């Protein structure tokens, strides 16, 4: 029996649990960022610096995640504490959802497309959230030949884009039973000089 591959969206964080369902390769919480966090993210981009914070953390559901010195260079900006609290909440939700014990956490200011070609991730489930700037682009099933991802470009009208603030869970090729059905996506094609502040979480163990 074949499973229909689909994407789900909702305005409640509860929608993130749908990523556990067979056939769902994208679950998007369509949230609006708190104003303070949105302001902080825009301030970070206005610095014009390529800031980055990448770390591996051990997590324990009995205790809130600790993210000391997260994106340290921006610690003096208004809204920093709210931003760190928001990331910590997402880490806790992701940990609880997957039963993860170790996570890869990356917060980066990006200029230009990091992964400009459509591709699938060779991970179980990745969380992406763009705090400011253009969100990641993705394709519904059937919009492109999976066997020719590196050789062909999708029709422009088939490309969909996540909004800033939304929280997306992308199922990859290493999720058991999802082989050949990882979400096809890419970094947004943005004009030179435009930046984005991106959070990604990876389940390592």
C-alpha positions as CSV (number, residue, x, y, z in Angstrom):
1,X,0.0,0.0,0.0
2,X,1.4,3.4,-1.0
3,X,1.1,6.4,1.4
4,X,0.1,9.8,0.1
5,X,2.9,12.3,0.8
6,X,1.5,15.5,2.2
7,X,2.2,18.7,4.1
8,X,0.2,20.0,7.1
9,X,-0.3,23.5,8.5
10,X,-1.8,25.0,11.6
11,X,-1.9,28.0,13.8
12,X,-1.4,26.0,17.0
13,X,1.9,24.4,18.0
14,X,0.0,21.1,18.3
15,X,0.3,20.8,14.5
16,X,4.0,19.9,15.0
17,X,3.0,16.5,16.3
18,X,1.6,15.7,12.8
19,X,5.2,15.2,11.6
20,X,5.0,11.8,13.3
21,X,2.3,10.6,11.0
22,X,3.2,8.4,8.0
23,X,3.2,10.3,4.8
24,X,3.6,13.8,6.4
25,X,7.0,15.2,5.3
26,X,6.3,18.8,6.4
27,X,4.5,20.2,9.4
28,X,4.3,24.0,9.8
29,X,3.2,26.0,12.8
30,X,2.0,29.2,11.2
31,X,2.8,31.5,14.1
32,X,3.5,35.2,14.4
33,X,6.7,36.1,16.3
34,X,6.3,38.0,19.6
35,X,6.9,41.7,18.7
36,X,10.0,41.9,20.9
37,X,11.6,38.8,19.3
38,X,10.8,40.1,15.8
39,X,12.4,43.5,16.6
40,X,15.5,41.7,18.0
41,X,15.8,39.6,14.8
42,X,15.6,42.7,12.6
43,X,18.2,44.4,14.8
44,X,20.6,41.5,14.3
45,X,20.3,41.7,10.6
46,X,20.8,45.5,10.7
47,X,24.3,44.9,12.2
48,X,25.4,43.7,8.8
49,X,27.5,40.9,10.3
50,X,27.6,37.2,9.5
51,X,27.0,36.0,13.1
52,X,26.8,32.3,13.9
53,X,26.4,30.0,16.9
54,X,26.6,26.3,16.4
55,X,26.6,23.8,19.3
56,X,25.7,20.3,20.3
57,X,23.7,20.1,23.5
58,X,22.7,17.2,25.8
59,X,19.0,17.5,26.7
60,X,17.0,16.1,29.6
61,X,13.2,16.5,29.6
62,X,13.2,16.9,33.3
63,X,15.1,20.2,33.0
64,X,14.7,23.2,30.7
65,X,17.4,23.4,28.0
66,X,20.4,25.5,28.8
67,X,21.7,27.8,26.1
68,X,24.4,29.9,27.8
69,X,25.8,32.7,25.7
70,X,23.6,31.9,22.6
71,X,24.6,34.3,19.8
72,X,26.7,36.1,22.3
73,X,27.6,39.0,19.9
74,X,24.0,40.1,20.0
75,X,23.5,39.9,23.8
76,X,23.3,43.7,24.2
77,X,20.4,44.1,21.7
78,X,16.9,44.9,22.9
79,X,14.8,41.7,23.0
80,X,17.8,39.3,23.3
81,X,16.4,37.5,26.4
82,X,13.1,37.0,24.7
83,X,14.9,35.5,21.7
84,X,16.9,33.1,23.8
85,X,13.7,32.1,25.7
86,X,11.9,31.4,22.3
87,X,14.8,29.2,21.1
88,X,14.8,27.3,24.4
89,X,11.1,26.7,24.1
90,X,11.5,25.3,20.6
91,X,14.4,23.1,21.7
92,X,12.2,21.8,24.6
93,X,9.2,21.1,22.2
94,X,11.4,19.4,19.6
95,X,13.1,17.3,22.4
96,X,9.7,16.3,23.8
97,X,8.3,15.4,20.4
98,X,11.1,13.2,19.3
99,X,12.4,11.9,22.6
100,X,15.8,13.3,21.7
101,X,18.8,13.2,24.0
102,X,21.3,15.2,21.9
103,X,20.6,18.1,19.5
104,X,22.6,20.1,17.1
105,X,21.6,23.8,17.4
106,X,22.5,26.3,14.8
107,X,21.6,30.0,14.8
108,X,23.1,31.9,11.8
109,X,22.9,35.1,9.9
110,X,23.0,34.1,6.2
111,X,23.5,36.3,3.2
112,X,22.9,34.5,-0.1
113,X,21.5,31.0,-0.5
114,X,23.3,28.4,1.6
115,X,21.8,25.5,-0.3
116,X,20.5,27.0,-3.5
117,X,19.5,23.8,-5.3
118,X,16.4,21.8,-4.4
119,X,17.5,18.8,-2.3
120,X,16.4,16.4,0.5
121,X,18.0,16.2,3.9
122,X,19.6,13.0,5.0
123,X,18.4,13.4,8.6
124,X,15.3,12.1,10.4
125,X,13.6,15.4,11.2
126,X,15.0,18.9,11.0
127,X,13.4,22.0,12.6
128,X,13.8,25.3,10.7
129,X,12.6,28.7,11.6
130,X,13.5,32.0,9.9
131,X,13.3,34.8,12.5
132,X,13.9,37.5,10.0
133,X,14.3,37.6,6.2
134,X,13.1,35.2,3.6
135,X,12.0,31.7,4.6
136,X,13.0,28.4,3.1
137,X,11.4,27.3,-0.2
138,X,9.8,23.9,-0.7
139,X,7.9,21.8,-3.2
140,X,4.8,19.7,-2.9
141,X,5.1,16.1,-4.1
142,X,5.2,15.7,-7.8
143,X,6.4,19.2,-8.6
144,X,9.8,17.9,-9.7
145,X,11.4,14.6,-10.7
146,X,13.2,13.4,-7.5
147,X,15.6,11.5,-9.6
148,X,16.8,14.7,-11.3
149,X,17.0,17.2,-8.4
150,X,20.5,18.3,-9.3
151,X,19.9,18.7,-13.0
152,X,16.5,20.4,-13.2
153,X,14.8,23.5,-11.7
154,X,11.2,23.5,-10.7
155,X,8.6,25.7,-12.4
156,X,8.5,29.1,-10.5
157,X,4.8,28.7,-9.8
158,X,5.4,25.4,-8.0
159,X,7.8,26.9,-5.5
160,X,6.3,27.6,-2.1
161,X,8.0,29.7,0.7
162,X,7.8,29.6,4.5
163,X,7.0,32.9,6.2
164,X,9.3,34.5,8.8
165,X,8.4,33.3,12.2
166,X,6.8,30.0,11.1
167,X,8.2,26.9,12.6
168,X,8.7,24.0,10.2
169,X,9.5,20.4,10.8
170,X,11.0,18.8,7.7
171,X,11.1,15.0,7.5
172,X,14.2,13.7,5.8
173,X,15.4,10.5,4.2
174,X,16.6,8.9,7.5
175,X,13.2,8.8,9.1
176,X,12.2,5.2,9.2
177,X,9.7,4.5,6.5
178,X,10.3,7.9,4.8
179,X,13.0,6.7,2.4
180,X,12.5,8.4,-1.0
181,X,10.0,10.9,0.5
182,X,12.1,13.5,2.2
183,X,10.8,17.0,1.7
184,X,12.3,18.7,-1.3
185,X,13.4,22.2,-0.4
186,X,16.2,24.8,-0.7
187,X,17.4,28.1,0.7
188,X,15.5,31.0,-0.7
189,X,16.9,32.8,-3.8
190,X,17.4,36.2,-2.3
191,X,18.9,39.4,-3.8
192,X,22.5,40.2,-3.0
193,X,22.9,42.0,0.3
194,X,19.7,40.6,1.8
195,X,20.2,38.6,5.0
196,X,18.1,36.2,7.1
197,X,18.4,34.9,10.7
198,X,17.8,31.2,10.7
199,X,17.5,28.6,13.5
200,X,17.9,24.9,12.7
201,X,17.7,22.0,15.1
202,X,18.9,18.5,14.3
203,X,18.2,15.3,16.2
204,X,21.5,13.6,16.8
205,X,20.6,10.9,19.4
